[in-house]
Amino acid sequence: ALLALLFSAWPLGTEAVWLNVPAGETKCVSEEIQADNIALGEYSVVVVHDNAQLDHGLPIISAKVTTPYGTIIHQKSNATEGEFAFTTSDSGNYQACFSVDPSKDGGSANINLTWKIGIAARDWASVARKENIEGVELELRKLEMVVKAMHEKLLLLRDKEANMRDMSEKTNSRVVWFSMMSLGVCILASAVQLSHLKGYFRKKKLI
């Protein structure tokens, strides 16, 4: 029971999203995923009983999943459901976008998206069969993966904090130098202007 409590206390990377996509529009969901992680996704057009368009059938959607660099890793058109699976090669925001074909029924679509990442995407039944483990031993293996994921997340947060601190220090240093240069330019301009005015007044014999 204690292992189950510890295991359930840490988010396993499962996200369920409900999207309402009007006809002719596109809506996207992004997820920040680290490199070398497994990601599984399932999406489907959801039946809403008070939707008058049910008489004409489910809306037809198009789906596209892209990497942080815009590379398409999944694309499907003329669909009411689908699924995708990939292993991340780069860290960053992976994006799933859905659009509704306005020429097919012309209505909005309610889309349910389930996105599993990392530990949640693992097939633990296959792991148990392959390694011949079950019960407490299987839960310990899951807990080990959770702790590893937590450790990697903490290392990532530490690196992000260090990068932000370095960026803040560089920005602060640049602001200081810019302020000093601006002050120096103002002093130099004032000195030149004062010298010019003194010369002008002496020339006019006003001083």
N, C-alpha and C positions, 0 to 999 in steps of 0.2 A: 504494500500500500504506500509505503514511504517513497519507493522508487517511482511509482505511478504519479504521486504528488509532485515530486521533483521534475519528472518528465513533462507533466502538464503545465508546470509553472513557467516554462520557457517556450516562446512562440516558435513553431516549427517551420514557418515560412509558407503557410497556406493562406491564400487571400481569395475571398469570394466577393465579386463586384456585380452590382446590378446597374445596367446602363439603359437609358431610354434615348434612342437615336432617331431623331426626326428624319423623314424622307429627304434625300438629297444632301444630308449633312454627314459629317464624320466625327466620331468621338474616340478618344484614345485613353488608354490606361498605361502608365509607366511604372516600372518596378526596378529599383536599383539592385543589381545582382553582381556578386563578385565572380572573378574568373574561376574556371574549373568547377562550376556548380551545375547540377542537373535541374532543368526546369520543365515542368509538364503543365499543359493548359487544356481546358475543355470549355467550349462555349456553345450556347444554343439559344435560339429564339424562344422566349417563354410565352406560354399561352395565358392571356389575361381574359377572363370570362366576360368582362364588361367592355371588351374591345370590339367595336362594331365590325372591324375588318376581318374578324374570324370567319365571317360568311364568305370571304373571298380567299381564304387560305392564309397561311403564315407569310409575313413579309420576307422578302429575299434579301440577304445581306452579303457583304463582301468583308473578308477579314485579311489583315496583314500584320505580321510581326516583324520588327526590325531590331537590329543591334544598335549600340550606342553610336556607331558610325554610319547608320542608315542602310546597312546591308539587309536585304529581305531574306528571312530565314523560314518564313511560312506565309503562304498567300493562297486564298481560296475565294472563288466567286460563285454566285448563284447558289447559295447554301442557306440552310436553316440551322445547321450545327456543324461542329468540327472540333478537331483537337490538334495540338502541336507538341513537340518534344525536341529539346536541344540541350547540348552541353555548352556552357558559356566559355568562350575563348578570351574574352576581354571583360574587365570590370566596367560598370557604368549602368545607365538607364536603358533597359530594354522596353520597347513600346509595342503594345497591341492596339491596333486601330480597327474600328468597325464603321461601315457605312451602309446605308439602305438605298437600294435601287429604286428611284422614284417612278420608274416605268412599270414596276411590278407591284400592283395594288396601291402604290402611292401613299402608304401610311407609315407611321413610325413603328419602330421595333423595340421590344423589351428584350434585352440580351443579358443572360446570366453567364458570367465568366468566373471560372475557378482556376486559380494559378497556384501551383505547388512548386516550392523551390527547396533545393538542398535536401535536408533530412526528410521533409514531408514527401518529397518526390521519390524516395527510395522504395523499392519493392521489398519490404521486410519479410514477406512470406518466402520469396525466392532466396533471400539471404539466409533465412532459417533453414531451408531445405539444403542449400549448398553447403553450409557450415555445420549442419546437423546440430543446431542449438534450438532451444525453446524455453519457455517459462521465464524464470528469473534471469537466466543467462542471456536471453534475447533482450530483456528489458535493460540489463547492464550494458549490452552492446549499444542499444539506443541511447542510453544515458551517456555513454562514452562519446558518441557522435554529437550529442547536445553540448557537452562540455567543450569538445573541440571547436564546435561552431561558435560558442560563446567566446572562447579564447581568440579565435580568428577575428570575431567582431570587435573585441576589445583592442586588439592590435591595430585594426583598421581605424578605429576611433582615435587611438593614440597618434597614428600617422597623420590623420586629418587634422588633429589639434596642433601637431607640430608644424604642419604646412601652413595652417592659418596663423600660427604665432609668427612664423618666419615672414609670411606675407605682411602681417601687421607691423612687424619691426621694420621691414623694408619700406613700407608705405610711410611710416612715421619718420624714418630717416630722410626720405625724399621730401616730405613736407617741411622738415626742419631746414634742409638745404635750400629749398625753393623760397622759404620765408627769409633766410639769410641773404640769398641772392636778390630778392625783391627789395629788402631793406638797403642792401648795398647800392642797388640801382637808384633807389629814391635819394639816398644821401649824395651819390655822385651827381645826379640830375640837379639837386638843390645847390650843390657847390658850384656847378657850371653856371646855373642860372644866377646865383649870387655874384659870381665873378663877372658875368656879362653885365649885370645891372650896375656894379661898381664902375666898370669901365665906361659904361654909357653915361653915368652921372658925372664922372671925372671929365669925360669929353665935353659934356655940356656945362662943365664948371659949376655943377650944382653942389659938389662936395669938395 
